[in-house]
Amino acid sequence: MPDHRALPLSLARTAREYALRLDNPHLQSNEVAISTATELAHAVAEAVWSEALGLLAPVNDSPSPTAATATDNGFVVVATDGSANPNPGPAAWGWYVDETCWAAGAATHSTNNRAELAAVLNLFRATAADDVPLHILIDSKYVIGALRGNRAIKNADLIEKLRAAAAGRHYEVEWVKGHVGHPLNEAVDTKCSDASTATREGFPVDCGPGWTRPRVAVNS
């Protein structure tokens, strides 16, 4: 029997509504069947709902996405992403190394570009104490341009904070095309999607474990 706690957030609402419908005696004529089905549906719904809200420890029977966690020179590989749906609208940002080291956040109203900027800014802030060397995978050429000094017209406030956070850090950026199956890009996109959905529907955002990796020595 599959572990229903691993079902995604979108199914949590479906399971819960199904359980509530089964509580209506007009839906079935057999009271025993209603009782049994209701008990099962409630058990599934509660497990799914709790997992969706981050109240249970995640079920990780499958390994993290396959990708190098560090480059040859010791830079930790991290993917960042941001999105707003609609744009502007409920927005979310995220950065991701693996299932033990990631973070996400959301805002009720922002834009896609601001969310993309926030993702990298929050990554720099999360790793600032140990000056972790970073190889950042970014699917936004706008953010890469901002880091490389392109003139800021819109979002100047965030870009200024991003550049200040990046100053003096050991990091390199790599553009990756989004939504083409890159494992880390897909993983961080999922975290953003979950955070955005939770915000849009009024539920708590699973912010993730945060930075959990020890500092990696930089090979000169």
C-alpha positions, 0 to 999 in steps of 0.5 A, a space after each residue: 500500500 502506498 504511503 499517502 503522506 507522500 502525496 502532494 499538496 494538491 491531493 491533500 485538499 481532494 482527500 480532505 473534501 472526500 472525507 467530508 463528503 463521506 460524512 453525509 449520510 445521504 450519499 450512501 444507504 449502507 451505514 456500515 459502508 459509510 463508517 468504514 469508508 469515512 474512517 479510512 478517508 479521514 485517516 488518509 486525509 489527515 496524513 496527507 494534510 499534515 504532510 502538506 502543511 509540514 507537520 510530519 517529517 517528510 517521507 524520503 524513500 527515494 534519493 535526492 535528485 542526482 547531481 554533483 553537490 560540489 565542483 572540483 574546486 570545492 564550490 557547493 552546487 546550489 540551484 535557485 528559483 523564484 516565481 509568481 503565479 499570476 505575475 504579479 501575484 502570490 510569489 515564492 523563492 527557493 534555493 536547493 542543494 538536496 532534501 536535507 539542505 534547502 529553503 523556501 519562502 513566499 509573499 502574498 503579492 510580488 513579481 517573478 523577477 523579485 522572487 528570483 532576486 530574493 532566492 539568490 539574496 536569501 542563499 547568500 544570507 544563509 551561507 554568509 556566516 561561514 562564507 560558503 563557496 557557491 556554484 549557483 545554478 540560475 535559470 534567470 538571465 535577469 538575475 545573472 545580469 544584476 549580479 554582473 553589474 547590469 543597470 538596475 531600473 526596476 527592483 533597484 532596492 533588491 538588487 542593491 541588497 543582492 550586490 552587497 550580500 555578494 560582495 567579497 563572497 566566493 561564488 560563481 554562477 551558471 545559467 541553466 535552462 528551466 523546465 527541461 529536466 535538470 534535477 536541481 532546477 526541477 527540485 527547487 522549482 517544486 519547492 517554489 511551487 509548493 510555497 506559492 500554492 500554500 500562500 495562495 490557499 492560505 496555508 503555512 509555507 514549509 520553509 525547509 531545513 535551511 543551510 545544513 552543510 559544513 563549510 567546504 574548503 576552496 581548492 586553489 
